[in-house]
Amino acid sequence: QTIQLAHQQGFREQGARCTLNSTRWNIHQAELLTLAQTQRLYFTSLYQRGIQTLAEASHNNNLQLLGILEKQLNAGAATAADVAIVRVDAASTRQQQTLATANYRNALRDLARYIGMQPNALPEISGDLHQFRWQLPGHSGSKSESDAEGWDYAVADSVNAVAEWAKSRPDVMAAQSDVDVSRANLGLASASKTPDLQIGPYYQATADSSTLLGFRAQMDLPVFNNGVPLERQRLAEYHQRITAWSQAQKRAELEAEAAIDRYATALAVVQSETSKDTSSDLPSELSGLEKQFLAGEVDVVRVVQARNSLILNRRARLDLLNELSQSAANLIAATGIPVETIVQMDVRKD
């Protein structure tokens, strides 16, 4: 029977457990990146659908205006130049609508492929970028000009919170498990310097019919192979793993700080523009302008300019929300925080 005097088996079991933990953390890291990428593709699809909706509205408005001008032209109340201007705008918006529809369908296909579905198996998705309520991690307040100092404190608290989350990111925990594996290997190498003891019963029958019974113990003398070179190698690997773990932790903290800075900046801009948003007044002003156009009080150029201003205003709002959603997905990938801590669905809006 071989007896390990320095408990080598315990170090082997410890190394195996730590290796299993490292594998599990790597799986969690892959899941986190998959979740973040899925959110990116989902928010991109919502953004492209919003662009498609704006393109359709713009094209329908131009078609409506073109029909009115053609009737007025036949009645002698409009000029051919005005009709030509609106006809060119209608052709342009038709091309924009076609492109927006293609981009939206491509975004849906990318999302379907990434989540393991057939490219055309996802005809539509629910949700709207305007329906999400965004907030800093651990804070539900909004930014305004009067509480700028409080906002700065909230951002500072969020930076500290995400830094703690980053320290427990799956890839950082996997690096820490690798440190534990190398520590167990170092302990095994040190324990292997103590030779194993082989002990057991001894039996022998000689030529003169003598029978010998007894016990025998055997141990190698660590003269030439004393285990020191292997121990030094394991010690170097241990220090290497510690350095890799420290680098992974520092990298995670820097990525988390950059992600929360980008997210906080986008959130501040969106909330600031929301408080100053006057887009709700534009449709009523545009409706009044169209009535004046039908009455012949304003020309078609002003109507076209007003409609373009409305479309550009809503497009800018969509761009801001898209940047905020993409920065949120980046923050989740960089820290591993639950998505519910920074975004919730606002059921009060359609």
N, C-alpha and C positions, 0 to 999 in steps of 0.2 A: 504494500500500500504506500502510495506517495503522499506525503504530508507536507503541505506548504506552510512553512513556519512563519512567513511574513504576511499572511492573509492576502496572497495575490488574487485569489478568486473574488474577494470583495471589490478590489480595484477594477477587475474586469467587468463585474456586474454594474458598478458605478459608471464606467465608461459607456457601457451599452445603454443604460438608461439616459444618459446625457445625449448620446447620439440620437436616440429616439425623440427626445425633446427638441433637438435641433431640426430634425426632419419635420416634426409637427409645426414648429414655428415657420419653417420655410413654406409649408402648405398654407398657413394663415397669411403669410405675406403675399402669396400668389392670389389668394382669395380677395385680399384687400385691394390689390392692383386691378383685379378683374371687376370688383365692385365700382371702383373709382372710374375706370374706363367706361363701364356701362352707363354710369351717370353722365359722363361727358357726352357720350353718343345720344343719350336720351334728351339732355338739354339742347344739344345741337339740333335734334329733330324738331323740338318745340320751337326753336328759333327759326328754322327754315320754314316751318308751317306758318309762323307769324309773318315772315317775309312774303310767303305765297298769298296769304290773306290780304296783305297790303297791295300786292301787285294786282290781284283780282279786283279789289275795290277801286284802284286807280284806273284800271282798264275799263271797268263798267262805267265809271264817271265820265271818262272820255267818250265812250260810245254814246252815253246819254246826251252829253253836250254836243257831240257831232250830229246826232239826230235832230236836236233842236235847231242847230245852225243850218242844216240842210233845208229844213222846213222854212226857216226865215229867209234863206237864200232864194227859194222858189217864190216866196212872197215878196221878194225885193227888199226885205228888212235887214239883210246881212250881206257882207261882202264876200267875194270868192277868196280873198286873202285870209279872212278869219276861218273859213271852212278848211282851207289848206293847212293852216297852222294846227288846228285841232285834229285833222286827219293824220298828219305826221306824228302828233303826240299819241294818237290812238294806235298807230302802227308800232311806235316805240314801246308803249305799255303792253301791247300784245306779246312782243318779244320778251319783255321782262317777266310777264306772267308765265310764259312757256319755260323760261330758264328757272324761275323760282319753283315751278312745279317739278321740274327735273331734279333740282337740288334737294327738294324735300323727299322725293321718292328715293334718291340715292342715300340720303341720311337714314331713311327707314330701312333700306336694305342693309346698310352697314350695321345698324343696331340689331337687326334680325340675325345676321351672320354671327355677330359677336356673342349673342346669347344662345347660339346653337339652333336657330330656326332656319327654315328655308328662306331665301332672299325675299320672296313675294308672299310669305306667310304672315306678314305684319302689315295689313293694309292701312291701319290707322292706330294712333296712340291717344291716350287721354291726358289731360293736363294743359296748363297754359302758364307761361312764364310770369304773367301778371297775377296769377293766383297764389304764388308762393310768398310766404312771409319770411324774410331773411333776418338773421340776428347774429350778433357775436357769440362765440361759445360761452355759455354761462350767463348771458345778458339778453334781455328782451327789450331794452330801451332803444329809442331811435335817436338819430343825430339831428340837432338843430343848431342855429347860430347862437342861441342863448345858453346852451349847455355844452359848449365846445370843450371846456375843461373837464367836465364829467365824462365826455366821450373819450378824451385822451386817457383818463384813468381806466375806463372800461377796456380800451384797446390794450393798455399795459397789462391789465389783469388777464386778458385773453392770451397775450403773448406768453405770460408765465404759465397759463393753463396748457396751452398747446406744447410748450417746452416739456412739461411733465408727461404729456401724452406721447411725445416723440421719443422719450427715453424708454418707453415700453412698446415701441413699434415692433412688429413681428421680426423684421430683419435684424434689429438690435438685440432682441431676445435670442434669436438664432445665433448671433455672434457670441452672446454670453454663454449659451449652451456649448458652443465650440470651445470656449475657455474652460468650462467644466470637463469636457472630454479630454482636453490636453492636460488638465490637472490630474485626472484619473490615470492617464497614460504615464505621467511623471511619477505618480505614486507606485504604479506597477513596475516601472523601471527601477525605482529605488528598492522596492521589495524584492525584485528578482536578483538583487545582489546577494541576498541570503539564499544559499542553495537549498533545494528541496531535500527532504529526508525520506528515504525509502526504507521501510521496515516491514518485516513479515516473517512467517515461520520458515524454517529451514529443514529440508529432508534430503537424505542421501543414503543410498545402499552401496556398500563397497563390494569388491570381488570376493572377499572372504566372508561374505554373508553378514557383515556388520551393518547395522542401521544407525544412522546419525540423525538425531532430532534436536531442534533448537530454534533460536531467533537470530536474524541477521539484520543489521542496520547499515545503510550505505549513504554517503553524502559526498558530492563533488567538492574538491578543494578549489576555491576561487583564486587560483594563482595566475593563470594566463588570461582567463575570461572572468574578470572581476565585475563586469557590468557597468563600469564607470563611463565608457564612451557612449553607451546607449542612454544612460541617465543624463549626460550632458546634452545629447541630441533632443531628448524629451523636454529638458529645461529650456532650450532655445525655442522649441516649438511652443511651449507654454507662454513665454514672453512675447512671441510673435502673435499668438492668439489674443493676448491682452491688448497689444497695440492695435490689432484689427478691430477689436471690440470698442476701444476708445475712439478710434476714427469713425466707426459706424455710428456711435452715439453722438459725436460732435457733428457729423454730417447730417444726421436726422434733426438735430436741434437747429442747424442753419437752414435746412430745407423748411422746417416748420415755421421759423421766423419769417422767411421770405414768403411762404404761402399765406400766413396770417396777415402780413403787411399788404400783400396784393388784395386779399379778400376784404380787409378793413377799408382800404382805399376805395375799392369798387362799391362797397356797401355805403360808405359815407356819401359818395357821389349820387348813388341811386336815391338814398333817403333825402338828400338835399334837393335833388331835382323833383322828387315827389312833392315836397313841401312848396316848391315854386311852380309846379306844373300847371299850366293854363290850357292844356290841350282839351279839357272839357268844354272850354268856351269856344273853341274853334268851330265845331260843327254848327252851333247856332249862328255864329258870325258868317260862316260859309252859306248857310241856308238863306240868311238875309241878303247876302251878296247875290245869290242866284235869283232871288225874287227881283232884285233891282235890275239884274241882267235881262230877265224876261220882260220887265217893264221898259227896257231900253234906256235905263239910267246909267249903266256902266257898260264898258266894252268887255269882250271875251278875254282879253289879256289879263284883266284883273281877276277874273274867275279862275283862269288857269293857274295864275300865280298863287291864289289862295289855296287851291286844291293841292298844288305842289308843296306849299308850306305845311299843310296838314299831314301829307304823306311823309315828308322829311322829319316832321316832329315825332310822329309815331315810329318811324324807322330809327331815329336816334334813341328813343326810349327802349326799343327792342335791342339795340346794340349794347346799351348799358346793362340791361338785364342778362344778355348773353355773356358779357364779360363777368358779371357777378356770379352766374351759375357755373361758368367754367373755372373761375377762381375757387368756388366752393368745392368742386370736384377735385381740384388740385390740392386744396387744404386737407380733404379727407385722405387722399393718397399719401400726403406728406406726414400726417399725424396719426391716422387710424381712428379719429374720433367718430362717433356715430353720427349719421347724417341728420338725425332728429334734433341734435343739439344746435344746429345752425339754420335749418330750414323746416318750415311746416306749411301745410296746405291751408290756404285761407278759403274756407267754405262759404264765406259771405259773398264772394264774387262769383259771377258766372264764368 
